[in-house]
Amino acid sequence: MNANVGMVYPVYAPVSAYTPGTSITYGTGAVVAEAVSANLTWNRNDNKFWGDDVELDSDNGITGYSLAFEPSGLSDTIRAALLGETLATSDYEITSATAPDVGFGYIRVMRSTGTNGVETTYDSWWFNKLKFAIDSEETRTKEEGIEWRVPQMTGTGAGVSLDSTGVLKFASHRKHTTLANAKSWLNTKAGIT
């Protein structure tokens, strides 16, 4: 067994500089909110090469990804930083400007059966560069009981060239035996002190 049993500590950092072939520079990052859920979908090539009536080769390389992320809520400042809303006097304005590029990460809490019985590990994930959007938001009256509603954000990510290999890199992840180590790894990625 190696099952996902939880999710914690979603963080982001704004991309401040990126030139293909070099590493990304991030601005100061922050914790987004408490994590509710994330659903990652990889987009892949689906190209097959045929010869003599048989499949000779295929390309199933990753071309991008989408990440549906549900936080417990968003403060005005975090929402503005992730979506590109601007503060004018006291009002946050939604404009036609594109959302900023950000790095984003979270920790997957995993439970597995190992030599010492059931073990909990912490799998830190960092996505190098994506843009978030909120496509719809529902607001309703309370009625007889509260129905908890929070925004669902969709991040669209692309590969980045971080070195001279020409291989695009989308994300990285690392398994940790303690939550503190998993958070420390993400804090380093996001520039959180």
N, C-alpha and C positions, 0 to 999 in steps of 0.2 A: 504494500500500500504506500502511495505517495500522493496524498490528497491535499487540496487547498481548503483550509478551514477558516480563513479570515483575511482581512486586508486592513492595513493601517498606514498612517503617516504619508499622505500625498503631499508632495512638494513640487515647486516649480522654480525656474530661474529664467529671466529674460535673456535672449541671445543679444549680446552687445556687439559682437563682431564675428564674422565667418567669411573666410576666403577658401574656396575649394583647394584641397591639398594640405591644409593646415588644421590645427585643432580649433574648436569653437571656444570663444570667450563668452562667458556668461556674466551678467550683472549679479547683484546680491539677490539671493533667492529667499523663499519663505514657505511656510507650511500653508497649504490651501485652506483646509478645514478638516474635520473628521471624514474618513472615507466611508462611503456606503457600498459602492460597487464599481467595477471596471470591466469592460468587455472589449478585448482586443481582437481585431480582425486583420489578418495579413492579406494583402493583395499580391497575387502572384501571376507571373507569366504562365500561359498554358499553350505553349507552342511545341508542336511535334514535327519531327523530320522523318519523312517516309522514303523508303526505297525498296524495290523488288517486292512491293505489297506488304512490307512489314515496317514497324516503327523502329528506326535506327537510333534515334536519340530524342531527347525532349529537354525543354527549358522550363523549369518551375521556379526560377529565381524570384525573390521578393521585389516588388516594384514600389511599394508603399504600404501604409496601414491606416486604419481608423481605430480610434479608441473612444468608446462611449464611457464617460466617467460621471459618476453621480456622487457629489460631495454632500455633506450634511447641510450645506448652505454656503453662501458666499458673502463675505463682507463687501462693502462698496469698493474698497481699495483693491482687494484681490480680484473682484469681478472686472474692474477697470483694467488692471494689469494683464489679465488673461485674455480679455476680449477687445481691448483697445478703446474702451470708452474714455472720454476725456472729461476732466474736471474744469468747469467754467464757473467761476465765482463759487457758488455752493452747490451747483447742480452737476450731476454726471450726465453727459450727453452721449447718445448713441448716434454715430455718424456713418457715413459711407466708407470711411477708411478701413483698410484691411486689418485684421487682428495681428498682433505682433508674433514673431517666432519666439517660442519658449522651449526650454528643456523641461521635462516632466518626469517624475518618478513616484514610486510607491513601494510598499513592502507587502509581499504575499506571505501569509502565515501558513506553513505547511506542516502536515503531520504524516509521519512515515513509520514503518516498522523496520527497526534496525537490530543490530546485535544486542543492544541494551533494552530491547522492548520498544514501546511506542516513544518516538522522539518528536519534538517540535523544533522546526528550523524556520529561518526567516530569509526569504528570497527577495533581495532588493532588485528593482528594475529601474532603469533610467532610459528614457527616450530622448535622443539627441536634439531633435528639432521638429516641432509641430505647431500648428495653429488651432486654437480652440474656437468654437462657436456654440451658441445656444440657439437652436432652430425653433423651439416653441416653449412657452411657459404657460401653465394652467393656473388660474386663480379661481377659487370657488368659495361659496359661503360655507359656514361651519356646519350647518344642519344639526343633526342630533349628536354627532360625535366628530372629533377632529380626524380628518384624513391628512396625514403628513405629506406635504408636497415640497420637493426640493428640485432645483434645476438639474437637468441632465445636459452635460456638455459633450460635444463631439470634437475630438481632436483628429486632424488629418496630418499624417506625418510623411516625410520624404527622407530618402537616404542622403547622407552627407559624405563627402570625401575628406577624411581626416588625416590622410597621409599620402605618400606617393605611390601606393599600390594600385590605385584606380578602382578599388573595391568600395562600393558604397556601404556605409554602416548606418543602421537604423536605431539600434538599442543595445544595451548591455545589461547583464544581470549577474548577480553573485549570491551564493548561498552562505548564510551565517548561522552560527550556533546560538547567538544571543541577539535579542532585539536591539540592544545598545550598539553592537557592531554594525547591524544592518542600518540603523539610523545614521551612524557615523559615516558610513560609505556614501549614503545619499546626501548627507550634509556637505561632504567634500565635493560631490558632483555639482550641487546646487549653490555652493558658496554660502552656506548657512553657518554662522558661527554661534 
